């Protein structure tokens, strides 16, 4: 018998969706480890349009629902906060808290990748449909999700189906629960280098799932040569029909929006960059995404994608994309910028420019300074050593390229302008 104390939050969920009415019902049980329960309070985030029907569990003393909190996460602009306080007397070591809620979910920003419509449902942390704990790290889950008979449902984790109820399980701790449901879903499978690929296409016909699967297999092979073996053995890809919101990556899952079958071959280079960026997050994902250290996720993924473009289309294609990234750069340092500031459109634009344009440009300058072979060694070591902070990357750079190179790169990160 395993008597080791639990350290990871686990969530069991039974949920029902009625896409035509945009109505969602959620019955969640949170198995809370002692390390989380000890402070006496658990804060959870849920979409503000959900009505809290029940919060119960041993030792629960007080429940507060704040529909307009001051400090909601920037990527959850429609979130409300549920605060649960345990009594000091009689509180169990590992409490189980039940949260039941329901509502018509109809509001989200236009940039949201999570939506609830009659034709397509895409749920995740951007539209917090399950009790989400921002403060206590990754969690495991067991989800039973029911949809009308006309809908196919896809998600991450081993899946099973009984009638109109679909089950998804993650025993590996994760930060999100992504569920997609559409009226039709075409499945295509192929093999990459070291991992299998399953593409679930929810977009209108004609399908390009086979082309995307083959391109992902090629990009994955390129990354395996550059960064080491993929950290997964199976990849699920959901092609979303929504035109906005872009793509996002979770470990073992890519969700891709904005793909048009009619333009896929004509703009293939751009799609290789898009697919390459999201796939690169399998290697680059460990930095805190709510701080400026997110550049280790986003800038590294974007530069990986640019290197994939070069491998497929040559140096001219890379140079053209680098020139585009130099246009209208803000005179701001990448070091220490406010990643979580979404207070104005300008703040959002500046953050995106720093992450997706200036960061990759600085990495390219570093590659030019070191030379391809030494930089490739640093690049691979950074992936293999699973860097989480800029300090770790600078230490690695000092070790493999020398302290002067590391100090110069630190200065580049702290400079407002970009060297010519």
CORTATA-V302905 format. One record per residue. N is the residue number from 1. RES is the residue in one small letter. SS is DSSP state (H for helix, E for strand, L for the rest). PSI is psi in whole degrees, 0 to 359 (none if undefined). OMEGA is omega in whole degrees, 0 to 359 (NA if undefined). Layout:
# CORTATA-V302905
N	RES	SS	PSI	OMEGA
N	RES	SS	PSI	OMEGA
This chain:
# CORTATA-V302905
1	x	L	135	178
2	x	L	113	182
3	x	L	7	180
4	x	L	139	181
5	x	L	145	177
6	x	L	142	179
7	x	L	355	185
8	x	L	133	175
9	x	E	138	175
10	x	E	139	182
11	x	E	123	169
12	x	E	131	185
13	x	E	135	165
14	x	E	122	186
15	x	E	148	178
16	x	E	135	178
17	x	E	138	170
18	x	E	91	187
19	x	H	321	183
20	x	H	324	180
21	x	H	355	184
22	x	L	36	183
23	x	E	132	182
24	x	E	133	173
25	x	E	135	183
26	x	E	129	174
27	x	E	106	187
28	x	E	141	173
29	x	E	120	182
30	x	E	118	176
31	x	E	105	193
32	x	L	119	178
33	x	L	156	181
34	x	H	324	182
35	x	H	331	179
36	x	H	321	183
37	x	H	334	186
38	x	L	319	180
39	x	L	345	176
40	x	L	351	181
41	x	E	141	177
42	x	E	123	177
43	x	E	129	181
44	x	E	149	180
45	x	E	136	178
46	x	E	157	178
47	x	E	138	187
48	x	L	341	180
49	x	L	356	175
50	x	L	139	177
51	x	E	129	179
52	x	E	115	181
53	x	E	329	182
54	x	E	136	167
55	x	E	118	186
56	x	E	155	178
57	x	L	158	181
58	x	L	129	176
59	x	L	358	179
60	x	E	122	184
61	x	E	321	184
62	x	E	143	178
63	x	E	129	180
64	x	E	129	179
65	x	E	115	182
66	x	E	103	185
67	x	L	347	181
68	x	L	65	183
69	x	L	155	181
70	x	L	330	191
71	x	L	38	179
72	x	L	146	179
73	x	L	143	187
74	x	L	329	181
75	x	L	4	178
76	x	L	63	186
77	x	L	344	179
78	x	L	14	185
79	x	E	147	169
80	x	E	161	185
81	x	E	133	176
82	x	E	114	180
83	x	E	126	180
84	x	E	125	180
85	x	E	132	177
86	x	E	148	175
87	x	L	151	179
88	x	L	332	182
89	x	L	126	175
90	x	L	14	179
91	x	L	130	180
92	x	L	159	180
93	x	L	314	180
94	x	L	81	185
95	x	L	149	171
96	x	E	122	184
97	x	E	131	176
98	x	E	130	178
99	x	E	116	175
100	x	E	133	180
101	x	E	161	181
102	x	E	158	177
103	x	E	170	175
104	x	E	111	184
105	x	L	108	187
106	x	L	3	183
107	x	L	133	174
108	x	L	155	178
109	x	L	158	184
110	x	L	338	179
111	x	L	358	187
112	x	L	137	173
113	x	L	349	179
114	x	L	127	185
115	x	E	160	174
116	x	E	104	178
117	x	L	172	180
118	x	L	334	182
119	x	L	334	186
120	x	E	130	176
121	x	E	127	177
122	x	E	109	186
123	x	E	144	177
124	x	E	196	187
125	x	L	338	179
126	x	L	331	173
127	x	E	85	195
128	x	E	99	186
129	x	L	345	177
130	x	L	159	180
131	x	L	107	188
132	x	E	125	177
133	x	L	113	180
134	x	L	336	193
135	x	L	350	192
136	x	L	25	169
137	x	L	195	185
138	x	L	162	184
139	x	E	164	172
140	x	E	165	182
141	x	E	160	173
142	x	E	109	188
143	x	E	131	169
144	x	E	116	190
145	x	E	120	183
146	x	E	137	178
147	x	L	160	178
148	x	L	156	185
149	x	L	333	183
150	x	L	352	187
151	x	L	139	168
152	x	E	144	183
153	x	E	138	177
154	x	E	153	178
155	x	E	189	181
156	x	L	138	178
157	x	L	161	177
158	x	E	130	188
159	x	E	144	172
160	x	E	163	183
161	x	E	134	172
162	x	E	106	183
163	x	L	240	180
164	x	L	13	179
165	x	E	129	181
166	x	E	143	182
167	x	E	134	178
168	x	E	133	185
169	x	E	134	172
170	x	E	113	174
171	x	E	351	175
172	x	E	125	183
173	x	E	137	182
174	x	E	172	182
175	x	L	2	186
176	x	L	158	171
177	x	L	108	182
178	x	L	126	177
179	x	E	132	176
180	x	E	141	180
181	x	E	131	179
182	x	E	168	183
183	x	L	339	176
184	x	L	152	181
185	x	L	118	178
186	x	E	130	181
187	x	E	132	176
188	x	E	138	182
189	x	E	146	175
190	x	E	180	181
191	x	E	133	172
192	x	L	193	177
193	x	L	96	178
194	x	L	0	178
195	x	L	150	176
196	x	E	156	182
197	x	E	126	174
198	x	E	118	179
199	x	E	125	179
200	x	E	109	189
201	x	E	111	177
202	x	L	9	182
203	x	L	162	178
204	x	L	154	177
205	x	L	153	3
206	x	L	150	183
207	x	L	142	173
208	x	L	23	182
209	x	H	319	181
210	x	H	317	180
211	x	H	318	180
212	x	H	318	178
213	x	H	317	181
214	x	H	321	178
215	x	H	320	178
216	x	H	323	178
217	x	H	318	179
218	x	H	314	180
219	x	H	319	179
220	x	H	321	177
221	x	H	320	177
222	x	H	316	179
223	x	H	323	179
224	x	H	322	177
225	x	H	324	185
226	x	H	325	192
227	x	H	353	184
228	x	L	174	184
229	x	L	148	178
230	x	L	144	183
231	x	L	13	179
232	x	L	164	174
233	x	L	355	178
234	x	E	137	180
235	x	E	129	172
236	x	E	140	180
237	x	E	127	176
238	x	E	121	175
239	x	E	112	185
240	x	L	139	179
241	x	L	353	182
242	x	L	139	181
243	x	L	338	183
244	x	L	171	176
245	x	L	345	176
246	x	L	206	181
247	x	L	166	175
248	x	E	161	185
249	x	E	140	167
250	x	E	160	181
251	x	L	114	181
252	x	L	1	183
253	x	E	134	168
254	x	E	136	173
255	x	E	123	188
256	x	E	119	175
257	x	L	167	175
258	x	L	16	179
259	x	L	129	180
260	x	L	120	182
261	x	H	322	185
262	x	H	334	184
263	x	H	4	189
264	x	L	313	182
265	x	L	321	181
266	x	L	322	182
267	x	L	41	187
268	x	H	322	179
269	x	H	316	180
270	x	H	323	179
271	x	H	326	175
272	x	H	319	178
273	x	H	316	180
274	x	H	308	179
275	x	H	320	181
276	x	H	322	179
277	x	H	310	183
278	x	H	319	179
279	x	H	327	180
280	x	H	338	179
281	x	L	348	172
282	x	L	330	178
283	x	L	323	186
284	x	L	94	182
285	x	L	5	192
286	x	L	344	180
287	x	L	158	179
288	x	L	114	184
289	x	L	352	180
290	x	L	359	180
291	x	L	176	179
292	x	H	342	178
293	x	H	351	177
294	x	H	344	177
295	x	H	333	176
296	x	H	339	173
297	x	H	303	191
298	x	H	313	180
299	x	H	322	179
300	x	H	320	178
301	x	H	319	181
302	x	H	320	179
303	x	H	326	173
304	x	H	317	180
305	x	H	321	178
306	x	H	323	177
307	x	H	328	175
308	x	H	320	176
309	x	H	317	179
310	x	H	318	180
311	x	H	328	183
312	x	H	321	190
313	x	H	355	174
314	x	L	174	185
315	x	H	327	181
316	x	H	319	179
317	x	H	319	178
318	x	H	313	182
319	x	H	321	179
320	x	H	318	180
321	x	H	325	177
322	x	H	321	178
323	x	H	318	179
324	x	H	323	182
325	x	H	340	179
326	x	H	346	184
327	x	L	129	172
328	x	L	40	175
329	x	L	137	176
330	x	L	144	178
331	x	L	74	181
332	x	L	144	176
333	x	L	146	174
334	x	L	325	182
335	x	L	119	170
336	x	L	11	182
337	x	L	161	184
338	x	L	92	184
339	x	L	326	188
340	x	L	9	182
341	x	L	108	174
342	x	L	30	186
343	x	L	331	180
344	x	L	161	176
345	x	H	324	180
346	x	H	319	179
347	x	H	320	179
348	x	H	314	180
349	x	H	318	180
350	x	H	316	179
351	x	H	316	180
352	x	H	322	179
353	x	H	319	179
354	x	H	317	185
355	x	H	316	191
356	x	H	350	180
357	x	H	304	184
358	x	H	317	180
359	x	H	308	177
360	x	H	324	178
361	x	H	319	178
362	x	H	321	178
363	x	H	322	178
364	x	H	319	176
365	x	H	320	177
366	x	H	318	178
367	x	H	320	178
368	x	H	322	182
369	x	H	319	184
370	x	H	328	191
371	x	L	153	190
372	x	H	314	184
373	x	H	310	178
374	x	H	321	179
375	x	H	319	180
376	x	H	324	178
377	x	H	316	178
378	x	H	316	181
379	x	H	314	181
380	x	H	318	179
381	x	H	321	180
382	x	H	320	178
383	x	H	316	184
384	x	H	329	181
385	x	L	4	172
386	x	L	54	184
387	x	L	143	181
388	x	L	341	183
389	x	L	157	177
390	x	H	325	178
391	x	H	319	177
392	x	H	319	180
393	x	H	319	179
394	x	H	321	176
395	x	H	318	179
396	x	H	319	179
397	x	H	319	178
398	x	H	321	181
399	x	H	319	188
400	x	H	340	182
401	x	H	351	179
402	x	L	150	183
403	x	H	330	180
404	x	H	321	178
405	x	H	318	180
406	x	H	318	180
407	x	H	322	177
408	x	H	320	180
409	x	H	324	175
410	x	H	316	179
411	x	H	323	178
412	x	H	319	179
413	x	H	330	183
414	x	H	352	182
415	x	L	144	179
416	x	L	325	183
417	x	L	168	180
418	x	L	133	181
419	x	L	144	180
420	x	L	none	NA
